[in-house]
Amino acid sequence: MKVKVLAAVLIVILGAGVWWGLQTVEAKQNQASLNNSGTFTPLVVGSGSAPQFDTQGGVDVSVTWEKKGSDSSLQKFQVTMNNHMSNLDDFDFTENTELKISGTTAPAVVKVLNKSGAGHHVLAEIGVESEDLNKLEPGSQFTLVIKNLVNVPMRNFTWAY
């Protein structure tokens, strides 16, 4: 009898743990909205030097905008990628990064200004150059999109100018 009671208590505790985990995942998903391309975009728009995060596909990506003046067609970003599954050495920032302004892809040149780390942990400073950045006004939104990173089609990082 005592064994049955102990087993029932353990099952209830295990069930509560699974329920709590699912609630946590659902809460995180509710903090994102599904955009037209079928990828998740954070509801919170960053401003200035606050990093933004994306953890899809088992890779933790942090992007920080190094805020420049309103007359600059070149904006710089710090991109940090960490994981324990995939080698990130061959990720091509220039081919897999794009700029969107108000949801529309803007013509831009992406350059890797500095890159360090290797394997599962990579830090890169990238420059995104576009004449369309000169047209931004305070409050305008722009998005840095990182594509094709470990089976995740798009990761969006959006800021208010």
VEXDREN-2710 file (C-alpha; in Angstrom, 1 decimal):
% VEXDREN-2710
k/r/px/py/pz
1/MET/0.0/0.0/0.0
2/LYS/2.8/2.4/0.9
3/VAL/4.5/1.7/-2.4
4/LYS/1.3/2.5/-4.4
5/VAL/0.9/5.8/-2.5
6/LEU/4.6/6.8/-3.0
7/ALA/4.2/5.9/-6.8
8/ALA/1.1/8.0/-7.0
9/VAL/2.8/11.0/-5.3
10/LEU/5.8/10.7/-7.7
11/ILE/3.5/10.6/-10.7
12/VAL/1.6/13.8/-9.5
13/ILE/5.0/15.6/-8.9
14/LEU/6.2/14.6/-12.4
15/GLY/2.9/15.7/-14.0
16/ALA/3.1/19.0/-12.2
17/GLY/6.7/19.5/-13.5
18/VAL/5.7/18.7/-17.1
19/TRP/2.7/21.1/-16.8
20/TRP/4.9/23.9/-15.5
21/GLY/7.4/23.4/-18.3
22/LEU/4.7/23.5/-20.9
23/GLN/3.2/26.7/-19.4
24/THR/6.7/28.3/-19.5
25/VAL/7.1/27.5/-23.2
26/GLU/3.6/28.7/-24.0
27/ALA/4.3/32.0/-22.1
28/LYS/7.5/32.6/-24.1
29/GLN/5.6/31.9/-27.3
30/ASN/2.9/34.3/-26.4
31/GLN/5.5/37.0/-26.1
32/ALA/6.2/36.7/-29.8
33/SER/3.9/37.4/-32.7
34/LEU/3.9/35.4/-35.9
35/ASN/4.7/37.7/-38.8
36/ASN/3.7/37.3/-42.5
37/SER/6.8/35.2/-43.3
38/GLY/5.9/32.5/-40.8
39/THR/8.7/33.4/-38.4
40/PHE/8.5/34.7/-34.8
41/THR/9.2/38.4/-34.2
42/PRO/9.6/39.8/-30.7
43/LEU/6.9/42.2/-29.7
44/VAL/9.3/44.4/-27.9
45/VAL/11.3/46.7/-30.1
46/GLY/14.8/47.5/-28.9
47/SER/16.2/50.9/-28.7
48/GLY/19.9/51.7/-28.7
49/SER/22.4/49.4/-27.1
50/ALA/20.0/46.9/-25.4
51/PRO/20.8/43.4/-26.9
52/GLN/18.0/41.3/-28.4
53/PHE/18.0/37.6/-28.1
54/ASP/16.8/34.6/-30.2
55/THR/17.2/31.0/-29.0
56/GLN/15.6/29.1/-31.9
57/GLY/17.2/25.9/-33.2
58/GLY/19.4/25.4/-30.1
59/VAL/21.6/28.4/-30.9
60/ASP/21.6/31.4/-28.6
61/VAL/21.9/34.6/-30.8
62/SER/22.3/38.0/-29.2
63/VAL/22.4/41.1/-31.4
64/THR/23.3/44.6/-30.1
65/TRP/22.9/47.7/-32.3
66/GLU/25.7/50.1/-31.9
67/LYS/23.6/53.2/-32.3
68/LYS/24.9/55.8/-34.8
69/GLY/23.8/59.3/-35.7
70/SER/20.7/59.8/-37.9
71/ASP/22.9/60.8/-40.9
72/SER/24.8/57.5/-41.1
73/SER/24.2/55.1/-43.9
74/LEU/26.4/52.6/-42.0
75/GLN/25.1/50.9/-38.9
76/LYS/27.1/48.5/-36.8
77/PHE/25.9/45.4/-34.9
78/GLN/27.5/43.0/-32.4
79/VAL/26.3/39.5/-33.1
80/THR/27.1/36.7/-30.6
81/MET/26.2/33.1/-31.3
82/ASN/26.5/30.2/-28.8
83/ASN/25.5/26.6/-28.8
84/HIS/26.7/23.1/-28.0
85/MET/25.5/21.3/-31.1
86/SER/26.7/22.9/-34.3
87/ASN/30.0/24.3/-35.6
88/LEU/29.4/28.0/-36.6
89/ASP/32.7/28.6/-38.3
90/ASP/31.3/28.5/-41.8
91/PHE/28.3/30.8/-41.2
92/ASP/28.4/33.5/-43.9
93/PHE/27.2/36.8/-42.4
94/THR/27.4/38.6/-45.7
95/GLU/25.1/36.2/-47.5
96/ASN/22.7/35.5/-44.6
97/THR/22.0/39.0/-43.2
98/GLU/19.5/41.5/-44.6
99/LEU/18.0/44.8/-43.6
100/LYS/14.3/45.5/-43.5
101/ILE/12.9/49.0/-43.0
102/SER/9.2/49.1/-42.1
103/GLY/8.9/45.4/-43.1
104/THR/10.4/45.8/-46.6
105/THR/13.8/44.5/-47.5
106/ALA/16.2/47.4/-48.2
107/PRO/19.2/47.1/-50.5
108/ALA/22.2/46.8/-48.2
109/VAL/25.8/45.7/-48.2
110/VAL/26.8/43.6/-45.2
111/LYS/30.5/43.5/-44.2
112/VAL/32.1/41.5/-41.4
113/LEU/34.2/44.1/-39.6
114/ASN/35.7/41.8/-36.9
115/LYS/35.1/38.2/-36.1
116/SER/36.4/36.1/-33.2
117/GLY/35.7/32.8/-31.5
118/ALA/35.4/29.5/-33.3
119/GLY/33.3/26.3/-33.4
120/HIS/30.3/26.7/-31.2
121/HIS/31.0/30.2/-30.0
122/VAL/31.3/33.1/-32.5
123/LEU/31.3/36.9/-32.0
124/ALA/31.2/39.2/-35.0
125/GLU/30.9/42.9/-35.5
126/ILE/29.1/43.5/-38.8
127/GLY/28.4/46.7/-40.7
128/VAL/25.3/47.2/-42.7
129/GLU/25.4/49.9/-45.2
130/SER/22.4/51.2/-47.0
131/GLU/21.4/54.7/-48.3
132/ASP/17.9/53.9/-47.0
133/LEU/19.2/54.2/-43.5
134/ASN/19.8/57.9/-44.1
135/LYS/16.0/58.3/-44.7
136/LEU/15.1/57.0/-41.2
137/GLU/13.4/59.4/-38.8
138/PRO/13.2/59.1/-35.1
139/GLY/10.8/56.3/-34.2
140/SER/11.2/54.5/-37.5
141/GLN/11.6/50.8/-37.2
142/PHE/14.3/48.7/-38.9
143/THR/15.0/45.0/-38.6
144/LEU/18.2/43.0/-38.9
145/VAL/17.4/39.6/-40.3
146/ILE/19.8/36.6/-39.8
147/LYS/18.8/33.8/-42.2
148/ASN/19.6/30.1/-42.5
149/LEU/21.3/29.6/-39.1
150/VAL/21.1/26.0/-38.0
151/ASN/17.8/25.1/-39.7
152/VAL/16.0/28.4/-38.7
153/PRO/15.0/30.3/-41.8
154/MET/14.8/33.7/-40.2
155/ARG/15.7/35.4/-37.0
156/ASN/14.4/39.0/-36.7
157/PHE/15.9/41.7/-34.5
158/THR/13.9/45.0/-34.6
159/TRP/14.8/48.4/-33.3
160/ALA/13.3/51.9/-33.2
161/TYR/15.6/54.5/-34.7
END
